[in-house]
Structures are given as structure tokens and as C-alpha cells.
Amino acid sequence: MYPFFKPMMLAIASRIAVDSNVGMKYRLALATWLTYMDVTSDFYMMRQYFLLGRMGTFVVCLVIMVVHMVMQLLICHLQNRKDKKYMAKGDGVHLSFR
């Protein structure tokens, strides 16, 4: 093997790793933004249903959101029951709709 090959390959690999981390951060930021927009539109529609007196639709939407949140928290607790600190971080993430 040539002496320049390993340093060259390490330089290329580190550059690719940096580029992939940047892409990962953009994907995460986009996913978080889309989630917040989705939750905002859900709350807006629930408010509209409430103001229009469509209580059945309002309650169904509210129950769906609450059940979803409870299921996420339950799964987080089941997966992380041995590490309370990590469980608390997971709860924070789920309660902030991320």
C-alpha cells in the first residue's frame, strides 16, 4: 500500500462525515419545523371547531392528541425505565411535540 493512501482516505472520510452531519441537522430542523406547523394547525382547527360549536369533532380531536401523547410517554417510560435521567429527557422531547 502506498504511504499517502491512508491519510488521503482519512481526509476524504472525515470530509464526508462533516457533510453528512450538516445534512442530518438540516433534516432534523425541517422535521421539527414541520411537526410544530402540524401541531399548530391541529390546535387552530380544534379552536375553530370549538368556536363553531362542533363539540363532538373538537372532543374527538382532543382525545386523539391526548391518547397519542400518553402512548408516546408510556413507550418512552417502558424503553428507558432503567435510566431515569434519559427518561426525563425523553419526556421533555415528547411534551414539546418534537
Backbone as JSON, one array per atom type, in Angstrom:
{
  "sequence": "MYPFFKPMMLAIASRIAVDSNVGMKYRLALATWLTYMDVTSDFYMMRQYFLLGRMGTFVVCLVIMVVHMVMQLLICHLQNRKDKKYMAKGDGVHLSFR",
  "N": [[0.84, -1.17, 0.0], [0.46, 2.27, -0.7], [2.15, 5.01, 0.93], [0.77, 7.44, 1.06], [-1.87, 6.83, 0.81], [-3.54, 6.03, 3.04], [-3.69, 8.45, 4.73], [-4.92, 10.11, 2.83], [-7.4, 8.81, 2.37], [-8.49, 8.96, 4.94], [-8.78, 11.73, 5.19], [-10.69, 12.23, 3.19], [-12.82, 10.67, 4.19], [-13.34, 11.97, 6.63], [-14.21, 14.43, 5.72], [-16.56, 13.73, 4.37], [-18.03, 12.8, 6.54], [-18.4, 15.18, 7.99], [-19.97, 16.62, 6.16], [-22.22, 14.94, 6.07], [-23.2, 15.19, 8.67], [-24.04, 17.84, 8.68], [-26.1, 17.73, 6.81], [-27.78, 16.02, 8.21], [-28.48, 17.62, 10.38], [-29.94, 19.62, 9.07], [-32.09, 18.09, 8.11], [-33.21, 17.3, 10.54], [-33.92, 19.79, 11.61], [-35.81, 20.59, 9.69], [-37.74, 18.56, 10.0], [-38.52, 19.04, 12.65], [-39.59, 21.64, 12.41], [-41.73, 21.12, 10.63], [-43.26, 19.44, 12.26], [-43.98, 21.18, 14.35], [-45.52, 23.01, 12.86], [-47.59, 21.32, 12.06], [-48.75, 20.61, 14.54], [-49.54, 23.15, 15.35], [-51.44, 23.76, 13.36], [-53.29, 21.76, 13.99], [-54.15, 22.56, 16.58], [-55.24, 25.03, 15.86], [-57.39, 24.23, 14.19], [-58.85, 22.76, 16.04], [-59.59, 24.82, 17.75], [-61.23, 26.28, 16.01], [-63.3, 24.42, 15.6], [-64.3, 24.37, 18.22], [-65.15, 27.04, 18.56], [-67.14, 27.16, 16.61], [-69.01, 25.56, 17.7], [-68.96, 22.85, 17.28], [-68.75, 20.5, 19.08], [-68.46, 17.73, 19.29], [-66.62, 17.01, 17.25], [-64.48, 18.55, 18.1], [-63.9, 17.34, 20.61], [-63.23, 14.74, 19.79], [-60.87, 15.24, 18.3], [-59.27, 16.31, 20.35], [-59.12, 14.12, 22.1], [-57.76, 12.29, 20.47], [-55.26, 13.58, 20.24], [-54.44, 13.6, 22.96], [-54.4, 10.84, 23.61], [-52.43, 9.98, 21.84], [-50.19, 11.37, 22.86], [-50.02, 10.27, 25.44], [-49.49, 7.6, 24.82], [-46.96, 7.86, 23.59], [-45.45, 8.77, 25.79], [-45.74, 6.58, 27.51], [-44.46, 4.52, 26.06], [-41.89, 5.62, 25.99], [-41.27, 5.54, 28.72], [-41.33, 2.79, 29.17], [-39.22, 1.92, 27.53], [-37.03, 3.2, 28.68], [-36.82, 2.64, 31.41], [-34.77, 1.95, 33.12], [-32.94, 3.99, 33.17], [-33.33, 6.85, 34.58], [-32.67, 9.54, 34.16], [-32.33, 9.75, 31.39], [-34.9, 9.06, 30.7], [-36.34, 11.26, 31.62], [-35.39, 13.24, 29.89], [-36.41, 12.22, 27.48], [-39.15, 12.45, 28.02], [-39.39, 15.22, 28.07], [-38.82, 15.84, 25.41], [-40.98, 14.6, 24.1], [-43.16, 15.96, 25.23], [-42.77, 18.46, 24.21], [-43.58, 18.27, 21.66], [-41.77, 17.28, 19.71]],
  "CA": [[0.0, 0.0, 0.0], [1.23, 3.5, -0.79], [2.11, 5.73, 2.21], [-0.17, 8.56, 1.02], [-3.24, 6.34, 0.62], [-4.31, 6.06, 4.28], [-4.05, 9.83, 5.08], [-5.86, 10.64, 1.84], [-8.7, 8.22, 2.62], [-8.99, 9.52, 6.2], [-9.22, 13.09, 4.91], [-11.95, 12.13, 2.44], [-13.86, 10.16, 5.08], [-13.72, 12.99, 7.61], [-14.97, 15.46, 5.0], [-17.89, 13.18, 4.13], [-18.7, 12.76, 7.83], [-18.83, 16.55, 8.3], [-21.08, 16.94, 5.26], [-23.41, 14.19, 6.43], [-23.74, 15.76, 9.9], [-24.75, 19.06, 8.32], [-27.35, 17.3, 6.21], [-28.61, 15.46, 9.27], [-29.01, 18.75, 11.15], [-30.98, 20.25, 8.26], [-33.25, 17.2, 8.11], [-33.8, 17.38, 11.87], [-34.56, 21.1, 11.71], [-37.0, 20.56, 8.84], [-38.73, 17.68, 10.64], [-39.04, 19.75, 13.82], [-40.44, 22.73, 11.92], [-42.97, 20.53, 10.11], [-44.03, 18.95, 13.4], [-44.59, 22.34, 15.01], [-46.57, 23.53, 11.98], [-48.69, 20.37, 12.13], [-49.42, 20.77, 15.84], [-50.19, 24.47, 15.31], [-52.67, 23.66, 12.56], [-54.24, 20.95, 14.75], [-54.73, 23.42, 17.61], [-56.08, 26.03, 15.19], [-58.64, 23.59, 13.76], [-59.62, 22.45, 17.24], [-60.17, 26.09, 18.2], [-62.33, 26.6, 15.1], [-64.41, 23.52, 15.94], [-64.85, 24.81, 19.49], [-65.86, 28.31, 18.35], [-68.33, 26.9, 15.8], [-69.93, 24.74, 18.46], [-68.87, 21.45, 16.87], [-68.08, 19.94, 20.25], [-68.11, 16.33, 19.03], [-65.38, 16.99, 16.47], [-63.45, 19.1, 18.98], [-63.54, 16.34, 21.62], [-62.53, 13.64, 19.11], [-59.5, 15.71, 18.01], [-58.57, 16.43, 21.62], [-58.85, 12.76, 22.59], [-56.7, 11.71, 19.63], [-53.97, 14.18, 20.63], [-54.08, 13.17, 24.31], [-54.05, 9.42, 23.56], [-51.13, 9.9, 21.17], [-49.16, 11.85, 23.78], [-49.9, 9.29, 26.52], [-48.82, 6.42, 24.27], [-45.55, 8.18, 23.43], [-44.83, 8.8, 27.11], [-45.7, 5.21, 28.02], [-43.39, 3.81, 25.35], [-40.62, 6.18, 26.47], [-41.03, 5.02, 30.06], [-41.02, 1.36, 29.07], [-37.9, 1.74, 26.94], [-35.95, 3.82, 29.46], [-37.14, 2.51, 32.83], [-33.55, 1.76, 33.92], [-32.17, 5.23, 33.19], [-34.32, 7.9, 34.89], [-32.24, 10.81, 33.56], [-32.66, 9.68, 29.96], [-36.35, 9.05, 30.62], [-36.79, 12.64, 31.79], [-35.1, 13.93, 28.63], [-37.39, 11.74, 26.5], [-40.44, 13.06, 28.33], [-39.33, 16.61, 27.61], [-38.91, 15.85, 23.94], [-42.35, 14.26, 23.69], [-44.1, 17.01, 25.65], [-42.56, 19.65, 23.4], [-44.07, 17.89, 20.32], [-40.69, 17.05, 18.76]],
  "C": [[0.89, 1.25, 0.0], [1.09, 4.3, 0.51], [1.11, 6.89, 2.21], [-1.63, 8.1, 1.02], [-4.09, 6.47, 1.89], [-4.65, 7.5, 4.7], [-5.07, 10.44, 4.11], [-7.28, 10.11, 2.11], [-9.32, 8.74, 3.92], [-9.49, 10.95, 6.0], [-10.55, 13.1, 4.16], [-13.08, 11.68, 3.35], [-14.29, 11.2, 6.1], [-14.53, 14.11, 6.96], [-16.4, 14.98, 4.74], [-18.68, 13.14, 5.44], [-19.2, 14.14, 8.23], [-20.03, 16.92, 7.44], [-22.34, 16.2, 5.66], [-24.02, 14.7, 7.72], [-24.53, 17.03, 9.61], [-26.09, 18.7, 7.7], [-28.31, 16.74, 7.24], [-29.24, 16.58, 10.1], [-30.11, 19.47, 10.39], [-32.25, 19.4, 8.23], [-33.97, 17.25, 9.45], [-34.53, 18.71, 12.04], [-35.85, 21.15, 10.88], [-38.1, 19.72, 9.47], [-39.34, 18.36, 11.87], [-39.97, 20.87, 13.41], [-41.77, 22.19, 11.4], [-43.86, 20.02, 11.23], [-44.72, 20.1, 14.11], [-45.7, 22.95, 14.15], [-47.8, 22.62, 12.02], [-49.47, 20.52, 13.43], [-50.15, 22.12, 15.9], [-51.48, 24.41, 14.51], [-53.72, 22.8, 13.26], [-54.93, 21.79, 15.83], [-55.65, 24.48, 16.99], [-57.42, 25.42, 14.78], [-59.49, 23.21, 14.96], [-60.29, 23.7, 17.8], [-61.36, 26.47, 17.32], [-63.54, 25.72, 15.39], [-65.09, 23.97, 17.23], [-65.68, 26.08, 19.31], [-67.14, 28.13, 17.52], [-69.35, 26.02, 16.51], [-69.93, 23.27, 18.05], [-68.09, 20.69, 17.94], [-67.68, 18.48, 20.04], [-66.79, 16.22, 18.3], [-64.21, 17.51, 17.32], [-62.97, 18.04, 19.98], [-62.79, 15.18, 20.98], [-61.08, 14.05, 18.81], [-58.67, 15.8, 19.29], [-58.2, 15.07, 22.17], [-57.74, 12.11, 21.78], [-55.34, 12.26, 20.03], [-53.52, 13.69, 22.0], [-53.66, 11.7, 24.31], [-52.68, 9.24, 22.9], [-50.01, 10.29, 22.11], [-48.94, 10.83, 24.91], [-49.18, 8.04, 26.03], [-47.33, 6.67, 24.08], [-44.83, 8.18, 24.78], [-44.72, 7.4, 27.7], [-44.58, 4.41, 27.36], [-42.02, 4.31, 25.8], [-40.28, 5.63, 27.85], [-40.67, 3.53, 30.03], [-39.61, 1.13, 28.52], [-36.77, 2.2, 27.85], [-36.16, 3.69, 30.96], [-35.9, 2.34, 33.7], [-32.75, 3.05, 34.07], [-33.14, 6.41, 33.35], [-33.95, 9.24, 34.25], [-32.6, 10.85, 32.07], [-34.17, 9.68, 29.76], [-36.91, 10.47, 30.74], [-36.53, 13.45, 30.52], [-36.1, 13.52, 27.55], [-38.76, 12.33, 26.74], [-40.48, 14.52, 27.86], [-39.46, 16.73, 26.12], [-40.35, 15.59, 23.49], [-43.34, 15.36, 24.06], [-43.92, 18.3, 24.86], [-42.92, 19.39, 21.92], [-42.94, 17.72, 19.31], [-40.71, 15.63, 18.28]]
}
